[in-house]
């Protein structure tokens, strides 16, 4: 097992896309086997050293950035162990890079549907955050595709958890290793959600670990479900002259039984400005809708008929592989440019990641418009509009602006919770959103998560300050 102790060797493990700068660590463990993971975990447990699990560093809430102690990087656990074309499954070590997986699956005419937008992410990080990506409108998040995981607990025990084999009883009890655990009494929302520990009546044990943000164990191996390779696809970007028709467009897409796109995304005017340097042909307009769908004549014609109703300023459509890739880059470049701007202004990432039930999205979209019209700081609104989930990023540059942003942020979160929404639809809680998690589940719900954490990780060393603060573990 490789270990790193010098500051210049550790510094790269103290950052991710959150721009959180408070990370500290004394050692990085880089194991290559499960036995080496057990060795590192036992060493930390015996010496009461906090241990933070590090994956690809693409997270936005600081989950892989340790407050102190040790880091365990899964970067050397990067083998694709098997691909079963008949069963449509793959067995992967947790450090497999998603882009590498997709490349190999393409040769096998298979596909992994919940791949994240950040393709340099590790599969283990995706499981730990229940990640989702640009095709989640059609295919959903990671959870639905995880069949089995192997995970090392802080006790050194290795669990092999297969979906369907460990279900909670009616009384909410579930067996985990040699222990019996009572799952939390709250019910996780049925919408797109990555906030806190998953809990549902009759739930599967595997789902407790999915989305647990490295606080319960070290995921070493994953078996995922695959689907056949996708058919040929096209991308269309529709530039709209006003904001007033966005909700009408969205409703019409969702009510049209003939179309069910892979992606249904939204970009506000500020988003397009962030992209203008890379795509100077962007017209002067109020917003844009980004759609990806099957390249079938009848599907294309349905989209053309729909778009003609909305007086688009311009419409871009991919016509070959080169233009298709260019529009993929258009989608991916925006979060890259936004994260780069946060670094330029030396700001921690401040971004709403809420989703709400279908029945409440229209009022929230209007609320976002009201906030933007009175905003005291630069901002950007974009994302997964088809899933009632938009990213609202704020760029405060002084204390007055930051105070306004945080007050506004909390007000919006409060309204989302009242509407049955989630404070985090896809990026998790990490070290930045503890307050909002408590707003969502209350003190009692957070206390139940802490109880689960203490039972599974009795040494309380894993993922310190992820999901909830260390101070709660001492109560």
N, C-alpha and C positions, 0 to 999 in steps of 0.2 A: 504494500500500500504506500502510495506517495503521500508525503506530508509537506506542507509549506508553512513556514513560520516567519519569514522575513516580510517586512511591511510592503516592499515593492512587489512581492509575490502574492500578497493577499488583497491588495487594493482593488483589483478587478472584480473581486467577489463581493465588494461592498457597494455595488451600484446596480440599479435596474431602471426601468423606464419611469419610475416614480420621481426620480431626481432627489430622493431622500439622501441626505448627506451625513447622517449621524451614526453610520455603521462602524462597529469595532469588532475585532476578532484577534485571537492570539494564535490560531492554528487553522489550517484547512486540511481536512482528510480527503483523499481522492482514492476511494476503494475501487477494486476491480471485481470483487466477488462478494457474495452474501456473507461469507465468513468474515471478510474484512470489515463489512458494515457492522456486523455484530461486535467485532473487536472495538471499533471506534465508539459505538453506542455504549458498550459496557464501560469503557474507560471514562466517558463523560458522566455516565450515571454514577459510577463509584466515587467520582470526584466532584459530583454536583455541578458539573460544567454545562451551561446551556448549549444546545446543539441546534443550529439552523441548517435546514436542508436547502441546497442550492441547485437549481436546474438551469434553464437557458438564459435567465435574466431579462425576459421580455415582459414581466409583470409590471403593473402600474401602481401598486399599493405598498411597495416596500417589503413584501413577504419574505424575500430571500436575504434581506439586509439585517444582520444580527446586531442587537444592542450591545452584546459582549459575548465572550466564550469562544465556541468553535463552530466551524462550518464543515458540512459534509457535502461535497460535490459529487453528483452522479454522472459526471461527464464521461468517465471511462466505462460505465455500464451502457454501452452504446450498440449492442448487438441485436440485430433482428434474428431471433432464434428460429422461427419457422413461419411459413405462410402456407396455409391449407386452402388451395384453390376450390376444392369441392365443398368444404364446410364454410368457406368464406370467413376465415379467422386468421389472425396473426398473433404470434407471441413475441413480445418485445421486452428488452430491458428498459429501465426507466429513463436512461440517458439517450435514447434514440431521438435524433432530430426529425421533426415532422416532415421537413422537405425531403430528407433522405428516404423516409418511408413512402411518401407519395410518389417519388421517382421510381422506386422499385415496384410498387403496386401497379403503376402504369404499364410496366412491361408484362405484368401478370393479368392485365385487363381487369383489375380490381380497384376499389376506391375506399378511402377512409373519410366518411361524410363530415364529421365535426371538426375537421382540421381548422386551426385558428388562423386568423389573418397574419399573425407573426409566425411565419413558417420556420424560423430558426428556433422556435420553442421546442422543449423536450416533451416527449409523451408523458413522462412522470409529472411534470409541472402541469400539463393539461388535466391529468386525473386529479391532482391536488387542488385545482381551482375549478373543476367542472367547466373547462373552457368551451367557448363556442366561437364560430367564425362567420365568414361571409355567406356560407350556405345554410346557416342555422334556421333561416326562415322556412326552408323546406324540410331540413333533416333534424333540427333540434341540436341540443348540446351533447357534450361528451358522455354524460351519465348513461344514456340509452345504449351506448356501444361498448360498454365495459362488461366483459363476461367473467373475468377472474383477475384477482391481484394477489401478489405475494408482498407481505409487508413485515418489516422488522420493528418490533416494539422496543421501548426503552428498557424493558426487562431483559432484552436479548432474545425473546421468543420470536420465532418466525411463523406467521400465519399464512395459510394458503386459503383464500376465500373465494369460493365459486358462487356465482349468482344462482339463487334459487335454493341453496343448501342451508342458509342460516337466516330464518325469518323470525320477526318479532311476534310474540304471542299477543292475544287480545289484551292482556294486562300490561303490554309494552315491555316485556322482558325478552332479552335476546342473549344467546350464548356467545361468548367470545373467548376462545382458548379454554382455559380452565375456570373462567369466571362467568358470572351472569350479570348482565348490564341492563339497567332500566333506561329506555330511550326517553328523550324529553317529551313533555306533554304538549308542547306547542306543535302546530302543523305547518310545515314549510309551504309557502304559496305555490300554487300549481303553475304559475307563470314562469318565464325565464328567470332563474334565480341562482346566485352564488353566495348568499349572505348566511354565514354561520353553518352549524352542523345540520345536515338533512334529517328531518324527522317526519314520518308519516305512519299511520296505523298499519301494522303488518309489514313494515318496511324490511328490506334486505340489509344485512350487516354490511355488505360491500358498499352500499350507498352512504353509510356513515363516514367512510374514509374518502369517498369521492367528494371533493370540495372542502376537505378539512385543512387545507393550506399548511401541510407539514407539521401539524400540532399533535397528531396521534401516532404516527409511525413513519418509517422510511419505506416508501414503495420501491420495490426492487424489480418486479416483473409484472407485466400486464398482458392479458389476452383480450383482444378487441375484435368486435364484429365488423365485417367488411360488407360491401355491396358490389355488384358488377360495375365495371367502368362506366362513367357517365356518357351519354350520347353527345354528339356535336352540339355546341352551345353558341349563342351570340350574346353580345352585350349592347344595351342601348342606354344612352345618357340623354335625358330630356331636360332642356333648359327652359324653365317656366318664367313668364314675365312678372308674375305677382305671387305673393304668398297665399292669396285668398283661395286658390283652387287646389292646394296641396291635399287637404283633407278629402275633398271631393274625388280627386284622383286616387287616393289611397282606398277609399271606400269602394270605388268602382272596380279596382283591381281585385279586392277581396271578395266582391260579390260576383265576379265573372267566373263561372264554373269551367270555362275553357282554358284558363291560364292559372298556373301555379308556379311562379318563378323560383329559381334557386336563391336569388338575392333580390331584395327590395329595399333600397337604401335612399337616404335623404342627405342633401348638402345645402346648407344655408349660404347666403351671399358671402359671408366672411370666410366660409370654408373654401369657396371658389377663389377668393383672393389669395388664400394660402397656396392654392394650386397653380395660380396664374404664371408664376415663374417657370414652372415645369411644363405647363400647357398654355402657352400664350394665345391659343385660338379660342379660349373660353369667352363666350359673348357676355355682354353687359345684361344681367338678368337678376331676378330675385332669389332663385333657388334652382336646384336640379334634383331629378330622380334618376337613380341608377338601377337598372334591371338586368338580370342575367336569366336566360331561359333556354329551352330546347330549340335547336335550329330546325324546326319543322315548319313547312309552308303555312299550315293552318294556324300555328301558334304565332308566327311572325305577322300574319295578316290580322289577327285579333289585336295585337299590340299596335299595329299601324292604325287600325280603325279607332282604337282608344285614344292614341296620341293626337290624332287629327282634331279631337274635340277640345283640346286645351291650348290652342294658339301658341305653341312652343316657339320661343325665340330661335332655337336651333335644336337639332337632334343629331347625335352622333350614334352610328351603328357600326359594329364590327362587320367586316365583309370577308376577312381572311385571317389567318393565324397571327400575322403581324399587327393588324389593327385590334384584334382581340387582346393580344398581350399588352398593347398600348393602353387599352381601357382598364385592364387589370391593374396596370401601374398607376393609372389615375386614381383608382380606389385605394391602393396601398400607400400612395405617397402622402395622403393627407395626415394620417396619424403620425407618420414619420416626421413630417414638417412641423406638426404641432408639438411633438416631444422635443424636437430640436429647438423650437422657440422657447419652451419652458427653460431649457438649459441656457439659452442666450440671455434671458432676463433673470437667471439665477433664482428661479421659483420652483418650489415643490409643486408637483402636479396637483391641480385643483380641478376636479371634473366630476360632475354628477353622472351616475351610472344607473339611474333608476329605471325600472320598468313598471307599468301599471296594467291592470286588466283592460281588455278591449273596450269595455263600456266607459272607461274613464280617459282614454287616450286623447280624444278630441279636446277635452277641457284642459289637459296638461299641455297640449301643443299650443293652445291659445295662451295659456299661462306663460309658457316660454317666450312667446311673442311679446307679451306685456313686459316681461323682465328685460328682454333685449331692447325694447323701446325706451326704457328708463335706466339702462345699465350705466354704472359709473366706471366701468372698466372694459377693455377689449374682451371679446368672447367669441366662441365658435360653437355652433350647434350642428351635429351631423349624426349619422349612424343608422341603426337597424329599425327604421320606421315601421316596417312590416310586422315586427314583433313588439310594437309599442314601447320601444327602447331606444332612446337617443342619448348621445354623449354631449353634455353641456360643459365646455371647458372655459375657464375664466383665467385672465392674465393680469392680476393686480400688480402694480409696480410701486406702490407705497402703502403705508400702514392704513391710511384712510380707505383706500380702495379695497385692501384685504379685509378690513372690518365689514365693509358693505357686502363683499362676496360671501363671507362666512355666515353673516346673518341671512342673506338671501338663500344660500345653500340650505341652511337648516329649515327655513320656512318651506322650501319646496319639498325637502325630504319629509317633513311632517305631514304635508298634504298627500304625498304619495303613500305613506304608511296608512293614513286614514282611508285612502281609497283601496286598500288591500294590495298595495304594490310592494316592491322590494327596494331596499337601499342600495343593492348591488346586483345587477342583472348578469354580469359576466366577468368582472375583474376581482371579485372577492373583497374582503374587509382588510386583510393585511394589518399594517401598523398605522393606517391613516383614518380608518372609519369606525373606530370602536364606539364612539358616541352615537353614531347613526344606527349601529346594530342594536344598541339598547333601546333606541327609539322604536325600532321595529318589533322587538320581542319582549321589551320591558326588562326590568331587573330580574324578575323571576325566570324568564326565558334564558337570559344570559347566565344566571346562576346554574341553571340546568346544564348548559353547555360546559361550564366549569366543572360540574360534578362528573360529567362524562369524561372530560379531559383527565381529571385526577385518577379516575378508575383505570383508564387505558394506559395513561402515562403517569404512574405513581411517583416517579422522580421529578415530574414537571420540568423536564429539560428541553422538550422538543418545540421548536417554533415559537420561542419566547416572544411575547407581545403580538403575535399574530392572532387575529379574531378578537381577543380580549387582553386586557392589560395584565402584566405579571402580578400586580398588587392583588387582583382578585383570587389568585391561586393561594395566597397566604391566609385568606379568611377562613 
